[in-house]
Amino acid sequence: MNRPYVTVTSLNLLPGMLKELDEQLPGFTALEGVCGITLNGGCSRGYADALSEIDLVFYLEARQYALWTGGCSPLPLGITRIGGYLYDIKAVSLEEELGKTWDSTALWDLSYARILYDPDGHIAGLIRTKLAERPGRLQAEGVMFSCWWHYRLAGDIWLHRGDTVQGHAMLNTAAAQLIEALFTANGEYVPHPKWLFHLSRTLQWTPAGWETGLMRIMDTGDFSPASLKNRQAAIDHYWHEIDTYLIRLECPEYPLHVMHKTFYDLLKLLLSHETLPVEAWTARAGLSLLSAEPFIRFASVAGDRITVNKHKFFSISPGELYDWHASILNQLHGELKPS
């Protein structure tokens, strides 16, 4: 699988920085309690310039970690100058790193990390363990909803209210979330915002005309209402492209947008029963969701069972609901309503 890569065309200073690092490395590895060292950041992704640092992560034994982070570190932590270059040095406990849950951005950085020192194979083992599973494409559901909320609902609100600056601020958020969804659609970890837009160009799959698309979804124009509408339309176009791609690969028979899938599946689960054990529900969602639309209108909890009133469900008029919920209700009425 081809990974996203840096396409900056300015002078790459990485060879000189790596030469400097090679000269410093014996001193780093000789420090007591160092279990491993990795090169992270932009250098690990193959690019560095005059504004880059050499990002190093030192994996430490527990006692040394306590000393390093308790004011007795043999090296400056954070940004420091060593030799001819800036370094960004991070100290972590190997034991804690093995045990904790890493977020997508941390996993993204780890997925590019270069092992510089690993005498006992602990760092290679940590990387294998943490990167054992790629992100599932349907994990994009939440961010696709949030993107839609920012570009469609908030975008329409600020068009109506006439504040295009606030409107474009909402579309800035939507644009970033759209690209997060694009990474997830590719089974990739989501990068740090510093790299998000740049690396999206070299994803394995992008919508047709993506280079132009990046310009369109970021184009604020003259801040007129027309500029906001044009940008909103561009985000909407690529949102639907990503949505279609996700559905085609993961659930081709599914009839709605990805952002509806959890609610759609949970409603179908309820409607396939007269009563449902609470534990069957809580394996997939919290009970508090039953107090939200449209569940509250036809499902109730009594003891360890959820009672489903299908007559009430089919009696709900879509016009009584928020449009987002109504679209799911319309679909399920068509699929399930008795003739």
C-alpha positions in Angstrom: 0.0 0.0 0.0 1.4 3.4 -1.0 1.5 5.8 1.9 0.9 9.5 1.6 4.2 11.3 1.2 5.6 14.8 1.2 5.6 16.7 -2.1 7.3 19.9 -1.1 9.7 21.0 -3.9 11.9 23.4 -2.0 15.4 22.4 -1.0 15.4 19.2 1.2 17.9 19.5 4.0 17.2 16.1 5.4 20.6 14.4 4.3 22.5 17.0 6.4 20.2 16.6 9.4 20.5 12.8 9.3 24.3 13.1 9.1 24.2 15.3 12.2 21.9 12.9 13.9 24.2 9.9 13.2 27.0 11.8 14.9 24.9 12.5 18.0 23.3 9.0 18.2 26.1 7.2 20.1 25.9 9.7 22.9 22.1 9.4 23.1 22.1 5.5 23.1 24.7 5.5 25.9 22.4 7.3 28.3 21.2 5.1 31.2 17.7 3.5 31.0 17.2 4.2 27.3 15.2 1.3 25.8 14.8 2.8 22.3 14.8 5.9 20.2 12.7 6.7 17.2 12.9 9.5 14.6 9.5 11.1 14.2 8.0 14.3 12.7 8.7 15.6 9.2 12.2 14.0 9.1 10.6 10.5 9.4 8.4 11.3 6.4 11.4 12.2 4.2 11.5 16.0 4.3 13.2 18.7 6.3 14.0 22.4 5.7 15.4 25.3 7.7 12.2 25.5 9.8 12.3 21.8 10.7 13.5 20.1 13.9 14.8 16.7 14.4 12.0 15.0 16.4 13.2 12.2 18.7 11.2 10.0 21.0 13.3 8.4 23.8 11.6 5.3 25.3 12.8 4.9 28.9 12.7 2.4 31.7 10.2 3.5 34.4 12.9 4.7 36.9 14.7 6.8 34.3 11.4 8.2 33.0 10.6 9.4 36.5 14.1 11.1 36.7 13.9 12.6 33.2 10.4 14.1 33.8 11.2 15.0 37.4 13.8 17.6 36.6 16.8 15.4 36.3 17.0 14.8 32.6 20.4 14.5 31.0 19.0 16.2 27.9 16.8 19.3 27.4 13.3 18.1 26.8 11.2 19.9 24.1 12.9 22.2 21.6 16.6 22.6 22.0 19.7 23.2 19.8 22.2 20.4 19.7 25.2 20.7 17.3 24.0 22.6 14.2 20.3 21.8 14.3 17.2 22.2 16.3 15.9 19.1 18.0 12.5 18.4 19.6 13.1 15.7 22.3 10.3 13.8 23.9 10.7 11.3 26.8 8.1 8.6 27.3 7.8 5.5 29.5 8.0 2.4 27.4 5.7 0.6 29.9 3.1 3.3 29.8 3.2 3.6 26.0 2.6 -0.1 25.6 -0.4 0.0 27.9 -2.2 3.2 26.8 -4.7 3.8 24.0 -3.2 6.0 21.3 -5.3 8.4 19.3 -5.3 8.5 15.5 -2.9 11.4 15.2 -0.4 9.6 17.5 -0.8 6.4 15.5 -0.3 8.4 12.3 3.0 9.8 13.5 4.1 6.3 14.8 3.3 4.8 11.4 6.1 6.8 9.8 8.5 6.6 12.7 12.0 5.3 12.0 13.6 3.1 14.7 17.1 4.5 15.5 17.9 2.3 18.5 16.1 -0.8 19.7 18.6 -3.3 21.3 15.9 -5.7 22.7 13.2 -5.2 20.0 10.8 -3.5 22.3 10.1 -0.6 20.0 9.6 -2.8 17.0 7.1 -4.8 19.1 5.3 -1.7 20.2 4.9 -0.5 16.6 3.6 -3.9 15.5 1.1 -3.9 18.3 -0.2 -0.4 18.0 -0.4 -0.5 14.2 -1.9 -4.0 14.0 -5.2 -2.8 12.8 -5.7 -0.1 10.2 -8.7 2.3 10.7 -12.0 1.0 9.4 -13.4 3.1 6.6 -16.8 3.4 8.3 -15.1 5.1 11.2 -15.6 8.2 9.0 -19.3 8.2 9.9 -18.9 10.7 12.8 -16.6 13.1 11.0 -18.8 13.0 7.9 -21.8 14.1 10.1 -19.7 16.8 11.7 -18.5 18.1 8.3 -22.1 18.1 7.0 -23.2 20.0 10.1 -20.6 22.7 9.6 -21.0 23.2 5.9 -24.7 22.7 5.5 -26.5 23.7 8.7 -24.0 26.2 10.0 -23.3 27.4 6.5 -26.9 28.0 5.7 -27.4 29.7 9.1 -24.7 32.3 8.4 -25.8 32.8 4.8 -29.3 33.6 6.2 -27.8 35.9 8.9 -25.5 37.7 6.4 -22.2 37.1 8.2 -19.9 35.6 5.6 -16.8 35.8 7.8 -18.5 33.6 10.4 -19.8 31.4 7.5 -16.3 30.9 6.1 -15.0 30.1 9.6 -17.6 27.2 9.7 -16.5 26.1 6.2 -12.9 26.1 7.4 -13.8 23.5 10.0 -15.9 21.6 7.4 -13.0 21.5 4.9 -10.6 20.0 7.5 -13.2 17.4 8.5 -13.8 16.5 4.9 -10.1 15.7 4.5 -10.1 13.7 7.8 -12.9 11.6 6.3 -10.9 11.2 3.1 -8.0 9.8 5.0 -10.3 7.4 6.9 -11.9 6.4 3.6 -8.4 5.3 2.5 -7.9 3.2 5.7 -5.3 5.7 6.8 -4.7 7.3 10.2 -5.6 11.0 10.3 -2.6 13.3 10.3 -1.8 16.2 12.5 -3.5 19.3 11.1 -0.1 20.7 10.2 0.1 18.0 7.4 -3.5 17.2 6.8 -4.2 19.1 3.5 -0.7 18.6 2.1 -0.6 14.8 2.4 -4.1 14.4 1.1 -2.8 14.9 -2.4 -0.9 11.6 -2.4 -3.6 9.4 -0.8 -4.2 6.2 -2.8 -7.8 7.3 -3.6 -8.9 10.9 -4.1 -12.0 12.2 -5.8 -11.4 13.2 -9.5 -9.7 16.6 -9.8 -8.7 16.7 -6.1 -5.9 19.2 -6.6 -8.4 21.6 -8.0 -10.8 20.5 -5.3 -8.5 21.5 -2.6 -8.4 25.0 -4.0 -12.2 25.1 -4.3 -12.9 24.0 -0.8 -10.5 26.6 0.6 -11.5 29.5 -1.7 -13.0 32.4 0.3 -13.2 34.6 -2.7 -14.3 38.2 -2.0 -16.3 37.2 1.2 -19.5 38.0 -0.6 -22.6 35.7 -0.1 -21.9 34.3 -3.5 -18.3 33.3 -2.4 -19.8 31.4 0.6 -22.4 29.6 -1.5 -19.7 28.6 -4.1 -17.4 27.2 -1.4 -20.3 25.5 0.3 -21.2 23.8 -3.0 -17.7 22.7 -3.5 -17.5 21.0 -0.1 -20.9 19.5 -0.7 -19.7 18.0 -4.0 -16.7 16.3 -2.5 -18.6 15.2 0.6 -21.0 13.3 -1.7 -18.0 11.8 -3.6 -16.5 10.5 -0.4 -19.8 9.3 0.9 -20.5 7.4 -2.3 -17.0 5.8 -2.2 -17.4 4.7 1.4 -20.8 3.1 0.7 -19.6 1.4 -2.5 -16.7 -0.3 -0.7 -18.2 -1.1 2.7 -22.0 -1.4 2.4 -23.2 -1.3 -1.2 -26.8 -2.2 -0.3 -27.1 0.5 2.3 -29.6 3.1 1.1 -28.7 6.3 3.0 -25.6 8.5 3.7 -22.8 7.1 5.9 -23.6 9.7 8.6 -27.0 8.0 9.2 -25.7 4.5 9.4 -25.6 4.0 13.2 -29.1 5.4 13.7 -30.4 3.4 10.7 -28.9 0.1 12.0 -30.2 0.7 15.6 -33.7 1.5 14.4 -33.7 -1.7 12.3 -32.5 -3.6 15.3 -35.4 -2.4 17.5 -38.0 -2.8 14.8 -37.0 -6.5 14.3 -38.3 -7.2 17.8 -41.3 -6.7 20.0 -39.1 -6.6 23.0 -35.3 -6.5 23.1 -33.0 -7.4 26.1 -31.3 -4.3 27.4 -27.9 -6.0 27.2 -28.4 -6.5 23.4 -28.9 -2.8 23.0 -26.1 -1.7 25.4 -23.7 -3.8 23.4 -24.1 -1.3 20.6 -25.3 2.0 22.2 -26.0 3.7 25.5 -29.5 3.7 27.0 -29.5 7.5 27.0 -30.0 7.3 23.2 -33.5 5.9 23.8 -34.4 9.3 25.2 -33.5 11.0 21.9 -35.4 11.3 18.6 -36.9 9.2 17.2 -36.4 6.4 19.7 -38.3 8.1 22.5 -41.5 8.0 20.5 -41.8 4.3 20.2 -39.4 2.5 22.6 -39.4 2.3 26.4 -37.3 0.5 29.0 -38.8 -1.6 31.8 -36.4 -3.6 33.9 -34.1 -5.6 31.6 -36.2 -5.3 28.5 -36.9 -2.6 25.9 -40.4 -2.6 24.6 -40.9 -1.6 21.0 -44.3 -0.2 19.9 -44.2 -0.6 16.1 -47.6 1.0 15.7 -46.3 4.2 17.2 -43.2 4.1 15.0 -45.2 3.8 11.8 -47.6 6.5 13.0 -44.8 9.1 13.2 -45.0 11.7 10.5 -41.6 12.7 9.0 -42.8 16.3 9.3 -42.8 16.0 13.1 -39.1 15.4 13.1 -35.9 17.2 12.4 -34.9 16.7 8.7 -31.9 14.6 9.6 -34.0 12.1 11.5 -36.9 12.3 9.0 -34.7 11.0 6.2 -34.0 7.8 8.1 -37.7 7.5 9.1 -38.8 7.9 5.5 -36.4 5.2 4.4 -37.5 2.7 7.1 -41.2 3.5 6.5 -40.7 2.5 2.9 -38.7 -0.6 3.8 -40.7 -2.0 6.7 -44.2 -0.5 6.8 -46.8 -3.3 6.6 -48.9 -3.2 3.4 
